[in-house]
Amino acid sequence: MVDAKELWKSCLNEIENEVSKANFSTWFRNTSILKEEGGVIYIGVPNEFVRDWLQNKYHKLITKTVAGFFDTMRAVEYAITKIEGPQKDLPIQNAESFMNNELPLKDLYINKEDNLNPRYKFDSFIVGAFNELAYAAAQAIINKPGASYNPFFVYGGTGLGKTHLIQAIGNSIKEKHLDKKVHYITLEKFATDLVNSFTAGNNKTNAFKEKYRKYDLLIIDDIQFIGKMEKTQEELFHTFNTFYENNKQIVFSSDKHPNFIPGLEDRLKSRFAAGMIVDISEPEYESRLAILKVKSKELGVTLSEELLRYMAESIQGNIRELEGGLNTIICQYRLKNKAISVGEAKTLLKNSIKPKKNVAIKEVVKTVADFYNLGEMEIYEKTRRKEIVRARQVVMYILREDFNVSYPLIGQKLGGKDHTTVIHSHLKIKTDLKNDSSLVQDLEQIRIMFK
């Protein structure tokens, strides 16, 4: 019998690491696990407002976390309860008396056949300059799975919508191609299944191979953890070859480009490169503003244009951070039942707005030099060698564009260059980026190294 208090305590410890302190305190306080029934975990919440926020904003995180501690979990639902604090030692099976009779009917289950969350669809996916290439590639895959961009490898930092994108591909293919078998899995689960099959003998190993190779679309999330898993790499290599040879689609997501996954075998890097590798970056101002407008509309709250613009300008992180800031504003809006001014928003969001990134200029020089296989001191040399000039220009561009270092200081630190030289270098890279796709990819990969 599972102890509900201990189970939820373990889950909350994990969740606290994934959300901001303010959001954790606001949305997860006074929650508890009420019971388990048929693989469904029921979570008690203090009111409708908290239930809706957990349902709409944290359902995936909660589901994934609970599943990590409760193997037979099939779904998570929420119920309003009068309980004002965490449960005492309460066996899950005997918590009926604490359940509110009116359980939400709109809860959507993770499909246990394909592991897809039906919430992740493209009609709720915000497209902007930061993800439009990934979105366009996804649409091509949906139209002709196995024929376009196979494999499809999408990478980027946390909270940028990678999981939404790859699961939306799966849900769209299910709808468009009724005969296709789709399966979504994290690398961790894939590796666990493989290890279990080894310990159970040859029959189970063969069953493992058959299980994953019967699908027409296999989606593997969080592939960045594969570096030290030699057996998993080997099995994934053979699985990939089977899919590719049979024109079946395979999709991967990662928090970094495959070239920067430590310990990843060259043969897998080669397989990934044979398809399409595309990144999702942090959303730019216009996309952040669009996300805020759509999300606030979904939640039935009207915020002023001035306030939305302030938030889009100030919260320059990922989508999760943007939504966290919006949650804070809307919570205050509903508590006060009146519009929130920009001045009030500044106070409310002071902990959500990250200070501008700081970095040592020497660190940027070293990172760029390493990327281009140059010695660090070569960047400072007075030379017209093309490869060094280009690397130095990239350093100047990154220092100005990403870290807002002044032109004179950049020139001073890079061998006493005049600030006009730095301006020219910055504009040169900015212009070349419009037409040079290899330079675009270079900068994407270099920027990942600073994260």
C-alpha positions as CSV (number, residue, x, y, z in Angstrom):
1,M,0.0,0.0,0.0
2,V,1.4,3.4,-1.0
3,D,1.6,6.2,1.5
4,A,-0.1,9.2,-0.1
5,K,1.8,11.7,2.0
6,E,5.2,10.3,1.1
7,L,4.3,9.9,-2.5
8,W,3.2,13.5,-2.9
9,K,6.1,14.8,-0.8
10,S,8.5,13.1,-3.3
11,C,6.6,14.5,-6.2
12,L,6.6,18.0,-4.8
13,N,10.4,17.9,-4.2
14,E,10.8,17.2,-7.9
15,I,8.3,19.8,-9.0
16,E,9.9,22.5,-6.9
17,N,13.0,22.2,-9.0
18,E,11.1,22.7,-12.2
19,V,9.0,25.9,-11.4
20,S,9.8,29.2,-9.8
21,K,9.6,29.6,-6.1
22,A,6.6,32.0,-6.4
23,N,4.7,29.7,-8.7
24,F,5.4,26.7,-6.5
25,S,4.1,28.5,-3.5
26,T,1.1,29.9,-5.3
27,W,-0.2,26.7,-7.1
28,F,1.1,23.7,-5.1
29,R,0.5,24.8,-1.5
30,N,-2.4,22.9,0.1
31,T,-2.5,20.2,-2.5
32,S,-2.4,16.4,-1.7
33,I,-3.0,13.0,-3.2
34,L,-6.4,11.7,-2.4
35,K,-6.6,8.3,-3.9
36,E,-5.6,5.9,-6.7
37,E,-8.3,4.1,-8.6
38,G,-7.7,2.0,-11.8
39,G,-4.4,3.7,-12.4
40,V,-5.8,7.2,-12.0
41,I,-4.3,9.4,-9.3
42,Y,-6.6,12.0,-7.8
43,I,-5.0,15.2,-6.5
44,G,-6.9,17.3,-4.0
45,V,-6.8,21.1,-4.5
46,P,-8.3,23.9,-2.4
47,N,-10.5,25.6,-5.0
48,E,-11.5,25.8,-8.7
49,F,-8.9,28.5,-9.5
50,V,-6.0,26.3,-8.4
51,R,-7.6,23.3,-10.1
52,D,-7.8,25.1,-13.5
53,W,-4.2,26.4,-13.3
54,L,-2.8,23.0,-12.5
55,Q,-5.0,21.5,-15.2
56,N,-4.0,24.0,-17.9
57,K,-0.4,24.9,-17.0
58,Y,1.2,22.1,-15.0
59,H,-0.6,19.0,-16.0
60,K,2.2,17.5,-18.1
61,L,4.8,18.2,-15.4
62,I,2.6,16.7,-12.6
63,T,1.7,13.7,-14.7
64,K,5.4,13.0,-15.6
65,T,6.5,13.5,-12.0
66,V,3.8,11.2,-10.5
67,A,4.6,8.5,-13.2
68,G,8.2,8.6,-12.1
69,F,7.2,7.5,-8.6
70,F,4.1,5.4,-9.4
71,D,4.7,3.0,-12.3
72,T,1.1,1.9,-12.9
73,M,-0.2,5.5,-13.2
74,R,-2.6,5.9,-16.1
75,A,-3.7,9.5,-15.6
76,V,-4.1,12.4,-13.2
77,E,-7.3,14.1,-12.2
78,Y,-8.0,17.0,-9.8
79,A,-10.7,17.3,-7.2
80,I,-11.7,20.3,-5.0
81,T,-11.4,19.5,-1.3
82,K,-11.9,21.5,1.9
83,I,-8.6,20.2,3.4
84,E,-6.4,23.1,4.3
85,G,-3.0,21.4,4.5
86,P,-1.1,18.3,3.5
87,Q,-2.7,15.0,4.4
88,K,-1.7,12.9,7.3
89,D,-0.5,9.4,6.7
90,L,-3.3,8.4,4.4
91,P,-3.3,5.2,2.3
92,I,-4.3,6.0,-1.2
93,Q,-6.9,3.3,-1.5
94,N,-8.9,4.6,1.6
95,A,-9.2,8.3,0.8
96,E,-12.8,8.2,-0.6
97,S,-14.2,10.3,2.2
98,F,-12.1,13.3,1.2
99,M,-13.2,13.3,-2.4
100,N,-15.4,16.0,-3.7
101,N,-18.4,14.4,-5.6
102,E,-18.0,16.7,-8.7
103,L,-14.8,15.6,-10.4
104,P,-13.8,17.6,-13.5
105,L,-15.2,15.9,-16.6
106,K,-12.9,17.6,-19.0
107,D,-9.7,15.9,-17.8
108,L,-7.8,14.4,-20.7
109,Y,-5.9,11.2,-20.3
110,I,-2.5,10.3,-21.6
111,N,-3.2,7.6,-24.0
112,K,-1.6,4.5,-22.5
113,E,-1.2,2.9,-26.0
114,D,0.9,5.7,-27.5
115,N,1.8,7.9,-24.4
116,L,0.6,11.0,-26.2
117,N,-1.1,13.8,-24.4
118,P,-4.1,14.9,-26.4
119,R,-3.7,18.5,-25.2
120,Y,-0.6,18.9,-27.4
121,K,-2.0,20.1,-30.7
122,F,-0.9,22.6,-33.3
123,D,-4.0,24.7,-32.9
124,S,-2.6,25.8,-29.5
125,F,1.0,26.1,-30.7
126,I,2.3,29.6,-31.1
127,V,4.5,30.0,-34.2
128,G,7.1,32.8,-34.4
129,A,10.5,33.5,-35.7
130,F,12.0,31.5,-32.9
131,N,10.4,28.2,-34.0
132,E,9.0,28.7,-37.5
133,L,11.5,26.4,-39.2
134,A,10.8,23.6,-36.7
135,Y,7.1,24.1,-37.3
136,A,7.4,24.1,-41.1
137,A,9.4,20.9,-41.0
138,A,6.8,19.3,-38.7
139,Q,4.0,20.1,-41.2
140,A,6.0,18.5,-44.0
141,I,6.5,15.4,-41.8
142,I,2.8,15.2,-41.0
143,N,1.9,15.3,-44.7
144,K,4.5,12.6,-45.7
145,P,5.8,10.8,-42.6
146,G,9.0,8.8,-43.4
147,A,9.6,10.7,-46.6
148,S,10.4,14.2,-45.4
149,Y,13.1,15.0,-42.9
150,N,13.8,11.6,-41.5
151,P,15.0,11.6,-38.8
152,F,13.8,14.9,-37.4
153,F,15.9,16.2,-34.6
154,V,14.7,19.3,-32.7
155,Y,16.8,20.8,-29.9
156,G,16.7,23.9,-27.6
157,G,16.7,24.9,-24.0
158,T,14.0,23.9,-21.5
159,G,10.6,25.5,-21.6
160,L,10.6,26.4,-25.3
161,G,7.9,24.0,-26.5
162,K,9.9,21.1,-27.8
163,T,7.6,18.5,-26.2
164,H,4.5,20.3,-27.4
165,L,5.9,20.3,-31.0
166,I,6.9,16.6,-31.1
167,Q,3.7,15.4,-29.4
168,A,1.6,17.6,-31.7
169,I,3.3,15.8,-34.7
170,G,2.2,12.5,-33.2
171,N,-1.4,13.6,-32.6
172,S,-1.6,15.1,-36.1
173,I,-0.3,12.0,-37.8
174,K,-2.8,9.9,-35.8
175,E,-5.6,12.1,-37.1
176,K,-4.4,12.4,-40.7
177,H,-3.1,8.9,-41.2
178,L,-5.5,6.5,-39.4
179,D,-3.5,3.4,-40.3
180,K,-0.2,4.7,-38.7
181,K,0.9,3.4,-35.4
182,V,2.4,6.2,-33.3
183,H,4.4,6.0,-30.0
184,Y,6.0,8.7,-27.8
185,I,8.5,7.8,-25.1
186,T,11.3,9.5,-23.1
187,L,14.8,8.2,-23.5
188,E,14.8,7.2,-19.9
189,K,11.8,4.9,-20.3
190,F,13.3,3.5,-23.6
191,A,16.6,2.7,-21.7
192,T,14.8,1.2,-18.7
193,D,12.8,-1.1,-21.0
194,L,16.0,-2.2,-22.7
195,V,17.8,-3.0,-19.4
196,N,14.8,-4.9,-18.1
197,S,14.7,-7.0,-21.3
198,F,18.4,-7.9,-20.9
199,T,17.8,-9.1,-17.3
200,A,14.8,-11.1,-18.3
201,G,16.5,-13.1,-21.1
202,N,16.5,-13.5,-24.9
203,N,12.8,-13.8,-25.3
204,K,12.2,-10.5,-23.6
205,T,15.0,-8.8,-25.6
206,N,13.4,-10.0,-28.8
207,A,10.0,-8.7,-27.5
208,F,11.6,-5.3,-26.8
209,K,12.9,-5.1,-30.4
210,E,9.5,-6.1,-31.8
211,K,7.7,-3.7,-29.5
212,Y,9.5,-0.6,-30.8
213,R,9.9,-1.6,-34.4
214,K,6.2,-2.2,-35.0
215,Y,5.4,1.6,-35.0
216,D,5.3,3.9,-38.0
217,L,6.3,6.9,-36.0
218,L,8.6,6.7,-33.0
219,I,9.1,9.9,-30.9
220,I,11.9,9.9,-28.4
221,D,12.1,12.8,-26.0
222,D,15.2,14.0,-24.0
223,I,17.7,12.2,-26.1
224,Q,20.6,14.3,-24.6
225,F,20.9,11.7,-21.8
226,I,22.1,8.9,-24.1
227,G,25.8,9.8,-24.0
228,K,26.9,7.3,-21.4
229,M,24.4,4.6,-22.3
230,E,26.5,2.3,-24.6
231,K,23.9,-0.5,-24.9
232,T,21.1,2.0,-25.5
233,Q,23.1,3.7,-28.2
234,E,23.6,0.4,-29.9
235,E,20.0,-0.6,-29.8
236,L,18.9,2.9,-30.9
237,F,21.3,2.7,-33.8
238,H,19.7,-0.6,-35.0
239,T,16.2,0.6,-34.3
240,F,16.9,3.8,-36.3
241,N,18.2,1.7,-39.3
242,T,15.1,-0.5,-39.3
243,F,12.9,2.6,-39.3
244,Y,14.9,4.3,-42.0
245,E,15.0,1.3,-44.3
246,N,11.2,0.8,-44.0
247,N,10.4,4.5,-44.6
248,K,9.1,4.9,-41.1
249,Q,9.4,8.3,-39.3
250,I,11.5,8.8,-36.2
251,V,11.6,12.1,-34.2
252,F,14.0,13.2,-31.5
253,S,14.2,16.1,-29.1
254,S,17.2,17.2,-27.0
255,D,18.3,20.2,-25.0
256,K,21.4,20.4,-27.2
257,H,22.7,19.8,-30.7
258,P,23.8,16.2,-31.3
259,N,27.4,17.4,-31.8
260,F,27.4,18.6,-28.2
261,I,26.0,15.5,-26.5
262,P,28.9,14.1,-24.5
263,G,29.7,10.5,-25.4
264,L,27.4,10.3,-28.4
265,E,28.9,7.9,-31.0
266,D,29.8,9.2,-34.4
267,R,27.6,6.7,-36.2
268,L,24.5,8.2,-34.4
269,K,25.7,11.7,-35.0
270,S,25.9,10.8,-38.7
271,R,22.4,9.3,-38.6
272,F,20.9,12.4,-37.0
273,A,22.7,14.6,-39.6
274,A,21.2,12.6,-42.4
275,G,17.8,14.0,-41.7
276,M,17.0,17.5,-40.4
277,I,18.4,19.1,-37.3
278,V,16.6,22.3,-36.2
279,D,16.7,24.4,-33.1
280,I,14.0,26.2,-31.1
281,S,15.5,29.3,-29.6
282,E,14.1,31.7,-27.0
283,P,11.1,33.7,-28.4
284,E,11.8,37.2,-29.6
285,Y,9.8,40.2,-28.5
286,E,7.0,39.8,-31.1
287,S,6.5,36.2,-30.3
288,R,6.6,36.8,-26.6
289,L,3.8,39.4,-27.1
290,A,1.8,37.0,-29.2
291,I,2.1,34.2,-26.6
292,L,0.9,36.5,-23.8
293,K,-2.0,37.7,-25.9
294,V,-3.1,34.2,-26.8
295,K,-2.6,32.7,-23.3
296,S,-4.5,35.5,-21.6
297,K,-7.3,35.2,-24.1
298,E,-7.5,31.4,-23.5
299,L,-7.9,32.2,-19.8
300,G,-10.6,34.7,-20.3
301,V,-8.7,37.6,-19.0
302,T,-8.3,41.0,-20.7
303,L,-5.0,42.8,-19.9
304,S,-4.0,46.2,-21.3
305,E,-1.8,46.4,-24.3
306,E,0.6,48.5,-22.3
307,L,0.9,45.8,-19.6
308,L,1.3,43.0,-22.2
309,R,4.0,45.0,-24.0
310,Y,5.8,45.6,-20.7
311,M,5.8,41.9,-19.9
312,A,7.0,40.9,-23.4
313,E,9.8,43.4,-23.1
314,S,10.8,42.5,-19.6
315,I,10.5,38.7,-19.4
316,Q,13.1,37.6,-21.9
317,G,13.4,34.0,-21.0
318,N,11.6,30.9,-22.2
319,I,7.9,30.3,-22.7
320,R,7.6,28.6,-19.3
321,E,9.0,31.7,-17.6
322,L,6.7,33.9,-19.7
323,E,3.7,31.9,-18.6
324,G,4.9,32.0,-15.0
325,G,4.9,35.8,-15.1
326,L,1.4,35.8,-16.7
327,N,0.1,33.4,-14.0
328,T,1.4,35.8,-11.3
329,I,-0.4,38.8,-12.9
330,I,-3.7,36.9,-13.5
331,C,-3.7,35.6,-10.0
332,Q,-3.4,39.1,-8.7
333,Y,-6.0,40.3,-11.2
334,R,-8.5,37.8,-10.0
335,L,-7.8,38.3,-6.3
336,K,-8.3,42.1,-6.6
337,N,-10.9,41.8,-9.3
338,K,-9.5,44.9,-11.1
339,A,-7.0,45.7,-13.8
340,I,-3.3,45.5,-12.9
341,S,-1.2,48.6,-13.7
342,V,2.3,48.5,-15.2
343,G,3.6,49.8,-11.9
344,E,2.0,47.0,-9.9
345,A,3.3,44.5,-12.5
346,K,6.8,45.7,-11.9
347,T,6.5,44.9,-8.2
348,L,4.8,41.6,-8.8
349,L,7.3,40.4,-11.5
350,K,10.5,41.6,-9.8
351,N,11.4,38.0,-9.0
352,S,10.4,36.7,-12.4
353,I,12.6,39.1,-14.4
354,K,16.1,37.8,-14.8
355,P,18.9,40.3,-14.9
356,K,20.8,40.7,-18.1
357,K,23.3,37.9,-18.7
358,N,26.9,38.8,-17.7
359,V,29.8,37.0,-19.1
360,A,33.6,37.4,-19.1
361,I,34.8,38.6,-22.5
362,K,37.7,36.1,-22.2
363,E,35.1,33.3,-21.9
364,V,33.4,34.3,-25.2
365,V,36.8,34.5,-26.9
366,K,37.7,31.0,-25.6
367,T,34.4,29.5,-26.6
368,V,34.5,30.9,-30.1
369,A,38.1,29.9,-30.6
370,D,37.4,26.4,-29.4
371,F,34.4,26.1,-31.8
372,Y,36.6,27.1,-34.8
373,N,39.6,25.0,-33.6
374,L,41.7,28.1,-33.1
375,G,44.1,29.0,-30.3
376,E,42.6,31.5,-27.9
377,M,45.4,34.0,-28.4
378,E,45.0,33.9,-32.2
379,I,41.7,35.9,-31.8
380,Y,43.8,38.8,-30.4
381,E,46.5,38.7,-33.2
382,K,46.7,41.4,-35.8
383,T,46.3,39.1,-38.9
384,R,44.3,39.0,-42.1
385,R,43.8,35.3,-42.1
386,K,40.2,34.8,-43.1
387,E,39.4,32.1,-40.5
388,I,40.7,34.3,-37.7
389,V,39.1,37.5,-38.9
390,R,35.7,35.7,-39.1
391,A,36.1,34.2,-35.7
392,R,37.0,37.6,-34.2
393,Q,34.0,39.2,-35.9
394,V,31.8,36.5,-34.4
395,V,33.2,37.2,-30.9
396,M,32.4,40.9,-31.4
397,Y,28.9,40.2,-32.7
398,I,28.1,37.9,-29.7
399,L,29.5,40.4,-27.2
400,R,27.4,43.2,-28.6
401,E,24.2,41.3,-29.5
402,D,23.9,38.8,-26.6
403,F,25.6,40.6,-23.7
404,N,25.3,44.3,-24.7
405,V,29.0,45.1,-24.2
406,S,29.8,48.6,-25.5
407,Y,31.7,48.9,-28.8
408,P,34.6,50.8,-27.2
409,L,35.1,48.1,-24.5
410,I,34.9,45.3,-27.0
411,G,37.6,47.0,-29.1
412,Q,39.8,47.7,-26.0
413,K,39.6,44.0,-24.8
414,L,40.3,42.6,-28.3
415,G,43.7,44.0,-28.9
416,G,43.0,47.7,-28.8
417,K,40.7,47.9,-31.9
418,D,39.0,51.1,-32.7
419,H,35.2,51.1,-31.9
420,T,34.4,51.7,-35.6
421,T,36.1,48.4,-36.4
422,V,33.9,46.7,-33.9
423,I,30.8,48.4,-35.3
424,H,31.8,47.2,-38.8
425,S,32.4,43.6,-37.6
426,H,29.0,43.6,-35.8
427,L,27.2,44.8,-39.0
428,K,29.1,42.4,-41.2
429,I,28.0,39.4,-39.2
430,K,24.4,40.7,-38.9
431,T,24.3,41.1,-42.7
432,D,25.9,37.8,-43.5
433,L,23.4,36.0,-41.3
434,K,20.6,36.8,-43.7
435,N,22.2,34.7,-46.5
436,D,24.7,32.4,-44.9
437,S,23.0,29.3,-43.4
438,S,26.2,27.8,-42.2
439,L,27.0,31.0,-40.2
440,V,23.5,30.8,-38.7
441,Q,24.1,27.3,-37.5
442,D,27.5,28.2,-36.2
443,L,26.0,30.9,-34.0
444,E,23.2,28.6,-32.8
445,Q,25.7,26.0,-31.7
446,I,28.0,28.6,-30.1
447,R,25.1,30.1,-28.1
448,I,24.2,26.7,-26.8
449,M,27.6,26.5,-25.2
450,F,26.8,29.5,-23.0
451,K,23.6,27.9,-21.6
